[in-house]
Amino acid sequence: MRALLGALLRGRRTEALSAAAQITAVEGGCQELLLAVLPAVQREIGRLWLAGEIDVAEEHLGSRIVEEILTREATTGEPVD
């Protein structure tokens, strides 16, 4: 989860997609990614924004990449790499 969060906060799309694929393939599958990891990551991004530790652009970028991960999972049902 840390690798995914870090990539999202830095706006590194390719790294975030790779981290999500790793979670799906190794750490617990699609359910783990969708039901545990992504909600936790989104909460942390929101917390950081609320605390003023990241700006709104960083929050939006991270959320947009999460949307892409969700879309890929929904449309392909396969890992997001």
RAQUIQUI-V38248 format. One record per pair of residues at least 12 apart in sequence whose ideal C-beta (glycine too) atoms are under 10 Angstrom apart, sorted by the first residue. I is the first residue (numbers start at 1). J is the second residue. D is the distance in whole Angstrom. If there is no record, write none. Layout:
i:I j:J d:D
i:I j:J d:D
//
This chain:
i:1 j:19 d:8
i:1 j:23 d:7
i:1 j:27 d:9
i:1 j:32 d:10
i:1 j:33 d:10
i:1 j:36 d:8
i:1 j:37 d:5
i:1 j:38 d:9
i:1 j:40 d:6
i:1 j:41 d:6
i:1 j:44 d:9
i:2 j:19 d:9
i:2 j:41 d:10
i:3 j:15 d:7
i:3 j:16 d:9
i:3 j:18 d:8
i:3 j:19 d:4
i:3 j:20 d:9
i:3 j:22 d:7
i:3 j:23 d:9
i:4 j:16 d:6
i:4 j:17 d:9
i:4 j:18 d:9
i:4 j:19 d:4
i:4 j:20 d:6
i:4 j:22 d:8
i:4 j:23 d:7
i:4 j:33 d:9
i:4 j:37 d:7
i:4 j:38 d:8
i:4 j:40 d:10
i:4 j:41 d:6
i:4 j:62 d:10
i:4 j:65 d:9
i:4 j:66 d:9
i:4 j:69 d:9
i:5 j:19 d:9
i:5 j:37 d:9
i:5 j:40 d:8
i:5 j:41 d:5
i:5 j:42 d:10
i:5 j:44 d:6
i:5 j:45 d:8
i:5 j:48 d:9
i:5 j:62 d:8
i:6 j:19 d:8
i:7 j:19 d:6
i:7 j:20 d:9
i:7 j:41 d:10
i:7 j:62 d:9
i:7 j:65 d:8
i:8 j:20 d:10
i:8 j:41 d:7
i:8 j:42 d:9
i:8 j:44 d:9
i:8 j:45 d:7
i:8 j:58 d:9
i:8 j:59 d:10
i:8 j:61 d:8
i:8 j:62 d:4
i:8 j:63 d:8
i:8 j:64 d:9
i:8 j:65 d:6
i:8 j:66 d:7
i:8 j:69 d:9
i:9 j:41 d:10
i:9 j:44 d:9
i:9 j:45 d:7
i:9 j:48 d:8
i:9 j:53 d:9
i:9 j:54 d:7
i:9 j:58 d:6
i:9 j:59 d:9
i:9 j:61 d:9
i:9 j:62 d:6
i:10 j:58 d:9
i:10 j:61 d:9
i:10 j:62 d:9
i:11 j:57 d:9
i:11 j:58 d:7
i:11 j:60 d:10
i:11 j:61 d:5
i:11 j:62 d:7
i:11 j:64 d:9
i:11 j:65 d:8
i:12 j:61 d:10
i:12 j:65 d:9
i:13 j:61 d:9
i:13 j:64 d:9
i:13 j:65 d:5
i:13 j:68 d:7
i:13 j:69 d:10
i:14 j:65 d:10
i:14 j:81 d:9
i:15 j:65 d:10
i:16 j:41 d:9
i:16 j:62 d:8
i:16 j:65 d:5
i:16 j:66 d:8
i:16 j:68 d:8
i:16 j:69 d:7
i:16 j:80 d:9
i:17 j:65 d:8
i:17 j:68 d:7
i:17 j:69 d:7
i:17 j:72 d:8
i:17 j:79 d:9
i:17 j:80 d:5
i:17 j:81 d:6
i:18 j:79 d:10
i:18 j:80 d:8
i:18 j:81 d:6
i:19 j:33 d:10
i:19 j:37 d:9
i:19 j:41 d:10
i:19 j:69 d:9
i:19 j:80 d:9
i:19 j:81 d:10
i:20 j:33 d:6
i:20 j:34 d:10
i:20 j:37 d:8
i:20 j:38 d:8
i:20 j:41 d:9
i:20 j:65 d:9
i:20 j:66 d:9
i:20 j:68 d:9
i:20 j:69 d:5
i:20 j:70 d:10
i:20 j:72 d:8
i:20 j:73 d:8
i:20 j:79 d:8
i:20 j:80 d:5
i:20 j:81 d:8
i:21 j:33 d:9
i:21 j:69 d:9
i:21 j:72 d:9
i:21 j:78 d:9
i:21 j:79 d:4
i:21 j:80 d:5
i:21 j:81 d:3
i:22 j:79 d:8
i:22 j:80 d:10
i:22 j:81 d:8
i:23 j:36 d:9
i:23 j:37 d:6
i:23 j:38 d:9
i:23 j:69 d:10
i:23 j:79 d:9
i:23 j:80 d:9
i:24 j:37 d:9
i:24 j:69 d:9
i:24 j:73 d:8
i:24 j:78 d:8
i:24 j:79 d:4
i:24 j:80 d:7
i:24 j:81 d:8
i:25 j:78 d:10
i:25 j:79 d:5
i:25 j:80 d:10
i:25 j:81 d:8
i:26 j:79 d:10
i:29 j:79 d:9
i:30 j:73 d:6
i:30 j:77 d:8
i:30 j:78 d:9
i:30 j:79 d:8
i:30 j:80 d:9
i:33 j:69 d:8
i:33 j:70 d:9
i:33 j:73 d:7
i:33 j:79 d:9
i:33 j:80 d:8
i:34 j:69 d:9
i:34 j:70 d:8
i:34 j:73 d:7
i:34 j:74 d:9
i:37 j:69 d:10
i:38 j:66 d:6
i:38 j:69 d:7
i:38 j:70 d:7
i:38 j:73 d:9
i:39 j:66 d:10
i:41 j:62 d:8
i:41 j:63 d:10
i:41 j:65 d:10
i:41 j:66 d:7
i:41 j:69 d:10
i:42 j:59 d:10
i:42 j:62 d:8
i:42 j:63 d:7
i:42 j:66 d:6
i:44 j:62 d:9
i:45 j:58 d:8
i:45 j:59 d:6
i:45 j:60 d:10
i:45 j:61 d:10
i:45 j:62 d:5
i:45 j:63 d:7
i:45 j:66 d:8
i:46 j:59 d:7
i:46 j:62 d:10
i:46 j:63 d:9
i:48 j:62 d:9
i:49 j:62 d:9
i:49 j:63 d:10
i:68 j:80 d:8
//
